[in-house]
Every structure is written in structure tokens, then in C-alpha cells.
Amino acid sequence: MGKSIEEVAKLLAEAELFKTLDSSVRAACAAKFRQIQVAKGDMMFARGDPGTHMYLVAGGLIRLAIATDEGRELSFQIVGRGDLFGEIAVLDRGPRSAEAIALSRAVVWSLEAGEFHRLRADHPAISDAAIALLCLRLRTVSDKLETIALHSLEVRLARFILTALRGQPDIPGRRLPLGFDYSQSELAQLLGASRPKVNVALGALEQAGAIGRTADRLFCDRAKLAVIANIE
């Protein structure tokens, strides 16, 4: 297995659509991905575009958002390493339901729609994984709506930070650093709140000792965040 294929296969082992597949099937899929370099601010696709590719992030951050004709915009997800995006339009062969913009320089692997459907025909397990992925997306939307409706902003913010810390190992006696490559306004959109309210919530988490703040990053106490987030 070539170095690049091996790298993609490792990333696919983290991606929801591919991680349950046999390693040989993931390797076959990995061989069809092609690397692209994305500059900060680049729009990878716009709402309404045809779904020609799905993408796998190897590095950097991509913002998924919905924009109106009047210029209003709602960011609903920021994806990073190991995350898959753009797969819905490939799966249902419909137009893009959102736009994707690079928040930082990014390295992304792309899989062309036709290649994906040929892989799906050759490996039926991919279709089963796709159904499971779509069910997961529905559950995620339901969970987000429930969280916004039933939980305080401090709880939502603590849960968001814990998710962003995913994969970072604990360091005994030290807080975990977390850098944000996006604005507080974008964070507010992701949490379904206003920017001033997010700033107040950050202050509450800081007062509780769950985070410390500098100009460009947070230093996080995972255990205290979990208590605030009501996660056992």
C-alpha cells in the first residue's frame, strides 16, 4: 500500500461512513481519493452546486454554512481532521444544501461521486454504512435541537468545547490547550446564540475554573467542563 493510500486509509478509519468497513474495503476506497490543497477563505462549493465530490479533511478547518440571498449567514458545523463533508449530495445525487469555506489553510482528500458509486456497487457494505450515516445525521440534528431548546448556553458551550477537545490526551496537572481558527460570532452561530451571550457564557466557565482564556486560545479543564455539561 502506497504512503498516501495508507494515510487516507487511516483517516477513513476515523470517518463515520467508512470506519465500520473491513480494512481491505477501506484500502480500496482510499486508492480513489485525490489530495487537494485549499487556501484560507476558499469556497469549496456553494449551496445549489452539483454534488460532484465528497471530502475528507486531513488538516485545517472547513466551515459549513447556509447563506440567504439577502446576505445573512448561519454556520452550523466546523469540520477538521478525520471529518467527512459533502457526502449527502453525493449519496442522494442532489444539489448542495450548504456552502463550504476554508477557515484556514487545509489539506483535503476528495472522492469523485462516480467513483464512490462504483465502489458502492463493488462493496455492498458501503451501502449499509451509508444508511447508518444518514441515521446518525438525523439523530445529530435531533440532539442539537434538543440541546438548544432544553439546556443553558453554558451547558451547550461546555459540550461544544469537550467535543473540540476530542482526541487530545489528558496531561496530569495541566489544562488542555484549544485554539479557535474562527470568530466568536461564528461560535455563536454554531451554538444558536448571540455573540454577547457567548462572551458571558465564556466568562461563566472561566469563573467556574473550567477554562482559562488568552487572546487566541482556551486552556480547558476537561473534568470541570464535563460536570458543567452534565456528562458523567
Secondary structure, DSSP 8 states (H G I E B T S, - for coil): --HHHHHHHHHHTTSTTTTTS-HHHHHHHHTT-EEEEE-TT-EEE-TT-B--EEEEEEES-EEEEEE-TTS-EEEEEEE-TT-EESHHHHHH--B-SSEEEESS-EEEEEEEHHHHHHHHHH-THHHHHHHHHHHHHHHHHHHHHHHHHHS-HHHHHHHHHHHHTTT----TTS-EEEE-SS-HHHHHHHHTS-HHHHHHHHHHHHHTTSEEE-SSEEEE-HHHHHHHTT--
